[in-house]
Amino acid sequence: MLAWSPILIQKIEIQALGFVLRKLQLNRHREAEVAPHTHEFTQLILFLSGQGNQLVRDRPHEARAGDLFIIPPGVEHGYKMVGGSRPLCLVLDYQKSGKSTRMVHRRLPQQSLNELHALLAQVPTKGRPTLSDYPAIIAVIARLLEPSAPEAPTPATSGGGKPLVERVRQGLRENRGLSDLAKETGYVRDALSRRLKREHGLGLRALRDQERLQAAQGALMTAESIAEASTRAGFEDPNYFSRWFRKQTGRTPGDWRAQHRG
C-alpha cells in the first residue's frame, strides 16, 4: 500500500528545450514514514501543508509549508512525520538535459505559495488535460523551477505608467466587479483575462482568488472566529468560505488557522 494518498495525478508529456515533464501529482501522506528509495528521474517535492523531516542521503531536513526539495536521479530519499499533521505535497517528476547530483532545498515565500494554490485550482483532477489547461500547468512548472526568473523588461502599463497587473490587483483589493475592472483598464473581461494569463500565468479569476486568499489568511490570524474571518475577507456565507478556502489551500480554515497561530 502506498504511504500517501494521491489527490491529483496528471501524467503529462511536456517536452521542450531538453526538459521532459513526466507527472504532476498532489500527495497527502497517510503514514508516518516513507522508506528511503531512489528514482531514475529528478523529483521535486514542495510541502504545501503539514510538517516533518525530508530525508536525503540519510540526512534529515526540516520541512513545512513552503519548503521545496529538488532530488536528482539516483539520490536516496524518504520521509518521517513530525507531530500528527499529515503533509500535503506537490510532486513533479521530470527529466532534463545535463546531470546533477546536488540536492536543492529552498523555501518559498507565502506569496509564491498563494500563486501556486491559485494555479493548481485550475488544473483538472481527473482525465487528460486539454490545451486550455496547459498554461496553468506550465506556469506551475515555471514558478517551481525558475523562481528567480526576471520579469519582462517592459511590463504592460495602463494609466499613470502603472503595470496593468498592479492596477488589476488594486481594483480586486477594492472589491470592484470583474467586468467593471476590465472596462476601467480598457478591455473587455475575457480579453483582459487572456492578457493577464499570457503575461503572468494567472487569469482574472485566478488573480481574484489569490487576493481573496491573502485577505482570508490575514483575517484568520486576527479574527475571533472563522465566521468573522469570512466576513472580513468579503464572503457572506461562512460555509461557502470554508469550501472555497479548502479548494485553494487543501486545508480547512480551522486547520490553517491552528497551525499558523501556533
C-alpha positions as CSV (number, residue, x, y, z in Angstrom):
1,M,0.0,0.0,0.0
2,L,1.3,3.5,-0.8
3,A,2.4,5.6,2.1
4,W,0.5,8.6,0.6
5,S,-3.0,9.2,-0.9
6,P,-2.8,10.8,-4.4
7,I,-5.2,13.7,-4.7
8,L,-4.3,14.9,-8.2
9,I,-2.4,12.9,-10.8
10,Q,-1.6,14.2,-14.3
11,K,0.7,12.1,-16.4
12,I,1.7,14.7,-18.9
13,E,4.2,14.7,-21.7
14,I,5.6,18.2,-21.9
15,Q,8.9,18.3,-23.7
16,A,10.9,21.4,-24.6
17,L,14.5,22.6,-24.6
18,G,15.8,19.4,-23.0
19,F,13.1,19.3,-20.4
20,V,10.5,16.5,-20.1
21,L,7.7,16.5,-17.5
22,R,6.6,13.0,-16.6
23,K,4.0,13.7,-13.9
24,L,2.4,16.3,-11.7
25,Q,0.8,15.0,-8.5
26,L,-0.6,16.1,-5.2
27,N,0.0,13.6,-2.4
28,R,-1.5,13.5,1.1
29,H,0.8,11.4,3.4
30,R,-1.2,8.8,5.3
31,E,1.7,7.0,7.1
32,A,4.4,8.3,9.4
33,E,7.3,7.3,7.2
34,V,8.3,6.8,3.6
35,A,11.1,4.3,3.3
36,P,14.3,5.5,1.6
37,H,14.1,5.0,-2.2
38,T,15.5,6.3,-5.4
39,H,14.2,7.3,-8.9
40,E,15.6,7.3,-12.4
41,F,14.3,10.8,-12.8
42,T,14.5,14.1,-10.9
43,Q,11.8,14.6,-8.4
44,L,10.7,18.0,-7.0
45,I,8.7,17.9,-3.7
46,L,7.0,21.0,-2.4
47,F,5.4,20.9,1.1
48,L,2.1,22.8,0.9
49,S,0.9,22.0,4.5
50,G,1.9,19.8,7.4
51,Q,5.4,19.2,8.7
52,G,8.1,16.5,9.0
53,N,11.6,15.6,8.1
54,Q,12.6,15.1,4.5
55,L,15.4,12.6,4.4
56,V,18.0,12.9,1.7
57,R,21.1,10.6,1.8
58,D,20.1,9.7,5.4
59,R,20.2,13.4,6.5
60,P,17.0,14.9,7.9
61,H,15.9,18.3,6.6
62,E,13.0,20.1,8.5
63,A,10.1,20.5,6.1
64,R,6.9,22.5,6.5
65,A,4.6,24.6,4.2
66,G,6.9,26.3,1.6
67,D,9.9,24.0,1.8
68,L,10.9,22.8,-1.6
69,F,13.3,20.0,-2.4
70,I,14.8,19.0,-5.8
71,I,16.2,15.5,-5.6
72,P,18.4,14.3,-8.5
73,P,18.1,10.8,-10.1
74,G,19.7,8.0,-8.0
75,V,19.8,10.0,-4.8
76,E,18.2,8.1,-1.9
77,H,15.4,10.0,-0.1
78,G,12.5,9.3,2.3
79,Y,10.3,11.0,4.9
80,K,9.4,10.9,8.6
81,M,6.4,12.7,10.1
82,V,6.7,15.1,13.0
83,G,3.6,15.6,15.1
84,G,0.2,14.5,13.9
85,S,-0.1,16.7,10.8
86,R,-0.2,14.8,7.6
87,P,1.6,16.8,4.9
88,L,0.2,17.7,1.6
89,C,2.9,17.7,-1.1
90,L,3.1,18.8,-4.7
91,V,5.4,16.4,-6.6
92,L,6.9,16.9,-10.1
93,D,8.7,14.0,-11.8
94,Y,10.8,15.3,-14.7
95,Q,14.0,14.8,-16.7
96,K,16.3,17.4,-18.2
97,S,19.5,17.6,-20.1
98,G,22.7,17.6,-18.1
99,K,23.5,15.7,-15.0
100,S,23.4,16.9,-11.4
101,T,23.8,15.0,-8.1
102,R,23.3,18.1,-5.9
103,M,20.1,18.3,-3.9
104,V,18.4,21.7,-3.7
105,H,16.5,22.9,-0.7
106,R,14.9,26.3,-0.6
107,R,11.9,27.9,1.0
108,L,9.1,29.7,-1.0
109,P,7.5,32.8,0.4
110,Q,3.8,32.9,1.2
111,Q,3.1,35.0,-1.9
112,S,4.5,32.3,-4.1
113,L,2.6,29.6,-2.3
114,N,-0.6,31.5,-2.8
115,E,0.1,31.9,-6.6
116,L,0.7,28.1,-6.8
117,H,-2.5,27.3,-5.0
118,A,-4.4,29.6,-7.4
119,L,-2.8,27.9,-10.4
120,L,-3.4,24.3,-9.1
121,A,-7.0,25.1,-8.6
122,Q,-7.2,25.5,-12.5
123,V,-5.7,22.0,-13.1
124,P,-8.3,19.3,-13.5
125,T,-8.0,16.4,-11.0
126,K,-9.2,13.8,-13.5
127,G,-8.9,13.0,-17.2
128,R,-6.3,14.1,-19.7
129,P,-5.7,17.8,-19.7
130,T,-6.9,19.9,-22.6
131,L,-5.0,22.6,-24.4
132,S,-6.6,25.2,-22.2
133,D,-5.2,23.5,-19.1
134,Y,-1.6,23.7,-20.2
135,P,-0.9,27.4,-19.5
136,A,-1.7,26.8,-15.8
137,I,0.4,23.6,-15.7
138,I,3.4,25.3,-17.4
139,A,3.0,28.3,-15.1
140,V,3.3,25.9,-12.1
141,I,6.5,24.4,-13.5
142,A,8.0,27.9,-14.2
143,R,7.3,29.1,-10.6
144,L,8.8,25.9,-9.1
145,L,11.9,25.6,-11.4
146,E,12.6,29.2,-12.2
147,P,11.6,31.2,-9.1
148,S,14.1,33.9,-9.7
149,A,13.5,34.4,-13.4
150,P,13.5,38.1,-14.3
151,E,10.2,39.7,-15.3
152,A,9.7,41.1,-18.7
153,P,11.7,44.3,-19.0
154,T,8.7,46.4,-20.2
155,P,5.6,45.2,-18.4
156,A,2.2,46.2,-19.8
157,T,1.1,49.5,-18.3
158,S,-2.1,51.4,-18.4
159,G,-2.9,54.7,-16.8
160,G,-0.3,56.6,-14.9
161,G,2.5,54.3,-16.1
162,K,1.4,51.7,-13.5
163,P,1.8,48.0,-14.6
164,L,-1.5,46.6,-15.8
165,V,-1.4,43.7,-13.3
166,E,-0.9,46.1,-10.4
167,R,-3.9,48.1,-11.5
168,V,-5.9,45.0,-11.6
169,R,-4.7,43.8,-8.2
170,Q,-5.5,47.2,-6.7
171,G,-9.0,47.0,-8.1
172,L,-9.5,43.5,-6.8
173,R,-8.5,44.6,-3.3
174,E,-11.1,47.3,-3.5
175,N,-13.7,44.6,-4.4
176,R,-14.6,46.0,-7.8
177,G,-16.5,43.7,-10.1
178,L,-14.5,41.9,-12.8
179,S,-16.4,43.4,-15.7
180,D,-16.2,46.9,-14.3
181,L,-12.5,46.4,-13.6
182,A,-11.9,45.2,-17.1
183,K,-13.7,48.3,-18.5
184,E,-11.6,50.6,-16.3
185,T,-8.4,49.2,-17.8
186,G,-9.6,49.4,-21.3
187,Y,-10.5,45.8,-22.0
188,V,-13.5,43.5,-22.2
189,R,-13.4,40.9,-19.4
190,D,-12.2,37.9,-21.5
191,A,-9.5,39.9,-23.3
192,L,-8.1,41.2,-20.0
193,S,-8.1,37.7,-18.5
194,R,-6.3,36.3,-21.6
195,R,-3.6,39.0,-21.5
196,L,-3.0,38.6,-17.7
197,K,-2.8,34.8,-18.1
198,R,-0.4,35.1,-21.0
199,E,1.9,37.6,-19.3
200,H,1.7,36.5,-15.6
201,G,0.3,32.9,-15.7
202,L,-2.9,33.9,-13.9
203,G,-6.2,34.9,-15.4
204,L,-8.6,37.4,-13.9
205,R,-10.5,35.0,-11.7
206,A,-7.2,33.3,-10.5
207,L,-5.8,36.7,-9.5
208,R,-9.0,37.5,-7.6
209,D,-8.8,34.2,-5.8
210,Q,-5.1,35.0,-4.9
211,E,-6.1,38.4,-3.5
212,R,-9.0,36.8,-1.6
213,L,-6.8,34.1,-0.2
214,Q,-4.3,36.7,1.1
215,A,-7.1,38.6,2.7
216,A,-8.6,35.4,4.2
217,Q,-5.3,34.3,5.7
218,G,-4.7,37.7,7.2
219,A,-8.3,37.7,8.7
220,L,-7.8,34.1,10.1
221,M,-4.8,35.3,12.0
222,T,-6.6,38.1,13.9
223,A,-10.4,37.4,13.8
224,E,-12.1,35.9,16.9
225,S,-13.9,33.2,14.8
226,I,-14.0,31.6,11.4
227,A,-17.3,33.4,10.6
228,E,-15.7,36.8,11.4
229,A,-12.7,36.0,9.2
230,S,-15.1,35.0,6.4
231,T,-16.9,38.4,6.7
232,R,-13.7,40.3,6.7
233,A,-12.5,38.5,3.6
234,G,-15.6,39.5,1.8
235,F,-17.6,36.3,2.0
236,E,-21.3,36.4,3.0
237,D,-21.6,32.6,3.6
238,P,-19.1,31.0,6.1
239,N,-19.9,27.5,4.7
240,Y,-19.0,28.6,1.2
241,F,-15.9,30.4,2.5
242,S,-14.8,27.1,4.1
243,R,-15.3,25.1,0.9
244,W,-13.5,27.8,-1.1
245,F,-10.6,28.1,1.3
246,R,-10.1,24.3,1.3
247,K,-10.1,24.2,-2.5
248,Q,-7.4,26.9,-2.6
249,T,-5.1,25.5,0.1
250,G,-6.0,21.9,0.6
251,R,-6.8,22.7,4.3
252,T,-9.9,23.9,6.2
253,P,-9.8,27.4,7.6
254,G,-9.7,26.0,11.1
255,D,-6.7,23.7,10.4
256,W,-4.8,26.5,8.7
257,R,-5.5,28.9,11.5
258,A,-4.5,26.5,14.2
259,Q,-1.1,25.8,12.5
260,H,-0.2,29.4,11.7
261,R,-1.4,30.8,15.0
262,G,0.6,28.1,16.8
